[in-house]
Amino acid sequence: MRNIEEFQKILLSVIEYAEIEKAWILEGKDSLWSLSLIQNVIIPETSELLDHAKKGEVYFKHGKKHRLLESTYYMTDEVNNLYNTRLGSQIALLQHYYDRL
């Protein structure tokens, strides 16, 4: 059960940083992140994983063999180095943890 609890903490952290980044963008401040990526990929994907984690489940949308999160995929496809942001580092941590579940 400890794994699920730790997984939930990481998911909540990603959502928290995504919401902070979203608010930052909506205030007109500079960000390496795009609002559409946060609203259409990161928050929905992480929220879906969290919903399952709260039930004690680990959700694999595309099966256990395909563990690359959509959020991670988009981060690697970006021109900007999103891994150096607070949100990016949390998504990288989530991906690392998700790979080991």
Residue pairs with C-beta under 8 A, 6 or more apart in sequence:
1 56
3 101
4 53
4 56
4 58
6 97
7 49
7 53
7 58
7 97
7 98
7 101
8 50
8 53
8 54
10 90
10 93
10 94
10 97
11 46
11 49
11 50
11 53
11 94
12 50
13 90
13 93
14 42
14 46
14 71
14 87
14 90
14 91
14 94
15 43
15 46
15 47
15 50
17 86
17 87
17 90
18 38
18 42
18 43
18 46
18 87
19 43
20 86
20 87
21 31
21 33
21 38
21 85
21 86
21 87
22 35
22 38
22 39
22 43
24 31
25 31
25 33
25 34
25 35
25 38
26 35
32 78
32 80
32 81
32 82
32 85
33 82
33 85
33 87
37 74
38 87
41 70
41 71
41 74
42 71
42 87
42 91
45 69
45 70
45 71
46 71
46 94
48 59
48 61
49 59
49 98
51 59
52 58
52 59
53 59
58 101
60 66
60 67
67 98
67 99
68 95
69 91
69 94
69 95
69 98
71 91
71 94
71 95
72 91
72 92
72 95
75 82
75 83
75 88
75 91
75 92
81 88
82 88
82 91
83 89
83 92
